[in-house]
Amino acid sequence: MGTGWQILWLACGVITLVASVLASRSARARYAGRAAVGVLFVIGGALLHIINLATGGDYASFADPAHFTWVRDAWRAVVAPNQLFFIGLLAVFEAIVGVLVVSGGRRTQLGYLGVIAFYLALWLFGWIETVWCIAMLPPMLLLLRAERAASSTRAEAKPHAGVSP
C-alpha cells in the first residue's frame, strides 16, 4: 500500500471529522461528510481491494497484529486461503456502503449504519485499526444523527395529503 492511499484515508478522515462537528447546523457539512465517507469506502476501500486482488496482493498477514488469538486463527483458517472470495465480498460491501452514504435520505442513514458496523468489527485487527475506529466512530454517529434530524425536519415540513391548513 502506497503513501497515496494513506493520504487519501487521512484526508477523508479529517474532512469527515470536521464535517461531523458542523453537520447538525449545515447541509453543506452533511454533504461534505457524505462525500468524504463515500470516497473513503468506494475508492480507499473497495477500489484498493480490487486493485490488490488483481495484482496478486496478499491478505494472509492482515490479522497478525489482531488483539485476540481467535481473530488471527480464524483469519488464517478461513479468509487467507479464500481471500479472493472474502476480500471480494469486503470490496462489494464497502462499495455498497459508500454508494449508499452519498445517495441521500434514508439510504445515507443505512450507509452510515453499515460504516458503523464495519468499524465495530475492524478494531479487532490491531492497534492502528483500533485508533482509527476510536477516531472515526464518533464522527459517524454525529453524521448519522445529523442526517436523521435533517430527514425528520424535511418530513415535518411536507404538507400531509388530504389535510387542510
PyMOL commands that set and color helices and strands:
alter all, ss='L'
color gray80, all
select helices_A, chain A and resi 3-22+27-54+69-103+105-125+127-157
alter helices_A, ss='H'
color red, helices_A
deselect
rebuild
show_as cartoon
